[in-house]
């Protein structure tokens, strides 16, 4: 459950990136990085607040301090961060290539797919964080290449 809470940042980072990229076309990859970093920071910050609130709530309800296992927390945080970066980059690319509404629609489809996976394969969640990190890093690399082509058309 800690991994699921840690991954909530993705739900906030990707739409924030779509909004950031809809305000004007970035002129450099540095500007792309800044927009993605702000969106991911926003999403991960909210996820951290919710995770802390959940742990504190459980600790109060149980009458003793409860702490998540550090390995589970670390793997969940790594998955959350890499997935947030990957989907923020994806959202930025879709926004630049098509439009912000198209990016939001694409994100809805992805989020519904992830929800279906969570409902039907939720018991496997503790097994998959590191595989998810690998997939997220690969998607991020692809999105950086595609974003570079959008920002600097001469690279096509």
For each residue, the residues with C-beta under 8 A, 3 or more apart:
1: 4 5
2: 5 6 51 68 69 72 73 76
3: 6 7 72 75 76 79 125 126 129
4: 1 7 8 76 118 122 125
5: 1 2 8 47 50 51 54 76
6: 2 3 9 47 51 73 76 77 79 80
7: 3 4 10 47 76 79 80 83
8: 4 5 11 12 46 47 50 51 80
9: 6 12 13 40 43 44 45 46 47 48 80 81 84
10: 7 13 14 43 80 83 84 87
11: 8 14 15 43 111
12: 8 9 15 16 42 43 46 47
13: 9 10 16 17 39 40 42 43 44 84 85 87 88
14: 10 11 17 18 39 43 84 87 88 90 91 107
15: 11 12 18 19 91 104 107
16: 12 13 19 20 38 39 42 43 88
17: 13 14 20 21 35 36 39 40 87 88 89 91 92 95
18: 14 15 21 22 91 92 94 95 100 103 104 107
19: 15 16 22 23 39 100
20: 16 17 23 35 38 39 92
21: 17 18 26 35 91 92 95 96 100 103
22: 18 19 95 99 100 103
23: 19 20
24:
25: 96 151
26: 21 29 31 32 35 96 151
27: 31 151
28: 31 32 151
29: 26 32 33 144 147 148 151 152
30: 33 34
31: 26 27 28 34 35 151
32: 26 28 29 35 36 92 147 151
33: 29 30 36 37
34: 30 31 37 38
35: 17 20 21 26 31 32 38 39 92
36: 17 32 33 39 40 85 88 89 92
37: 33 34 40 41
38: 16 20 34 35 41 42
39: 13 14 16 17 19 20 35 36 42 43 84 88 91
40: 9 13 17 36 37 43 44 81 84 85 88
41: 37 38 44 45
42: 12 13 16 38 39 45 46
43: 9 10 11 12 13 14 16 39 40 46 47 84 88
44: 9 13 40 41 47 48 80 81 84
45: 9 41 42 48 49
46: 8 9 12 42 43 49 50
47: 5 6 7 8 9 12 43 44 50 51 80
48: 9 44 45 51 52
49: 45 46 52 53
50: 5 8 46 47 53 54
51: 2 5 6 8 47 48 54 55
52: 48 49 55 56
53: 49 50 56 57
54: 5 50 51 57 58
55: 51 52 58 59 66 67 68
56: 52 53 59 60
57: 53 54 60 61
58: 54 55 61 62 66
59: 55 56 62 64 65 66
60: 56 57 63
61: 57 58
62: 58 59 66
63: 60
64: 59
65: 59
66: 55 58 59 62
67: 55
68: 2 55 72 73
69: 2 72 73
70: 73 74
71: 74 75
72: 2 3 68 69 75 76 126
73: 2 6 68 69 70 76 77
74: 70 71 77 78
75: 3 71 72 78 79 129 130 133
76: 2 3 4 5 6 7 72 73 79 80 129
77: 6 73 74 80 81
78: 74 75 81 82 129 130 133
79: 3 6 7 75 76 82 83 129 130 132 133 136
80: 6 7 8 9 10 44 47 76 77 83 84
81: 9 40 44 77 78 84 85
82: 78 79 85 86 132 133 136 137 140
83: 7 10 79 80 86 87 132 136
84: 9 10 13 14 39 40 43 44 80 81 87 88
85: 13 36 40 81 82 88 89 136 140
86: 82 83 89 90 135 136 137 139 140 143
87: 10 13 14 17 83 84 90 91 107 110
88: 13 14 16 17 36 39 40 43 84 85 91 92
89: 17 36 85 86 92 93 139 140 143 144 147
90: 14 86 87 93 94 106 110 139 143
91: 14 15 17 18 21 39 87 88 94 95 103 106 107
92: 17 18 20 21 32 35 36 88 89 95 96 103 143 147
93: 89 90 96 97 143 146 147 150
94: 18 90 91 97 98 102 103 106
95: 17 18 21 22 91 92 98 99 100 102 103
96: 21 25 26 92 93 147 150 151
97: 93 94 146 150
98: 94 95 102 103
99: 22 95 102 103
100: 18 19 21 22 95 103 104
101: 104 105
102: 94 95 98 99 105 106
103: 18 21 22 91 92 94 95 98 99 100 106 107
104: 15 18 100 101 107 108
105: 101 102 108 109
106: 90 91 94 102 103 109 110
107: 14 15 18 87 91 103 104 110 111
108: 104 105 111 112
109: 105 106 112 113
110: 87 90 106 107 113 114
111: 11 107 108 114 115
112: 108 109 115 116
113: 109 110 116 117
114: 110 111 117 118
115: 111 112 118 119
116: 112 113 119 120
117: 113 114 120 121
118: 4 114 115 121 122 125
119: 115 116 122
120: 116 117
121: 117 118 124 125
122: 4 118 119 125
123:
124: 121 127 128
125: 3 4 118 121 122 128 129
126: 3 72 129
127: 124
128: 124 125 131 132
129: 3 75 76 78 79 125 126 132 133
130: 75 78 79 133 134
131: 128 134 135
132: 79 82 83 128 129 135 136
133: 75 78 79 82 129 130 136 137
134: 130 131 137 138
135: 86 131 132 138 139
136: 79 82 83 85 86 132 133 139 140
137: 82 86 133 134 140 141
138: 134 135 141 142
139: 86 89 90 135 136 142 143
140: 82 85 86 89 136 137 143 144
141: 137 138 144 145
142: 138 139 145 146
143: 86 89 90 92 93 139 140 146 147
144: 29 89 140 141 147 148
145: 141 142 148 149
146: 93 97 142 143 149 150
147: 29 32 89 92 93 96 143 144 150 151
148: 29 144 145 151 152 155
149: 145 146 152 153 155 156
150: 93 96 97 146 147 153
151: 25 26 27 28 29 31 32 96 147 148
152: 29 148 149 155
153: 149 150 156
154:
155: 148 149 152
156: 149 153
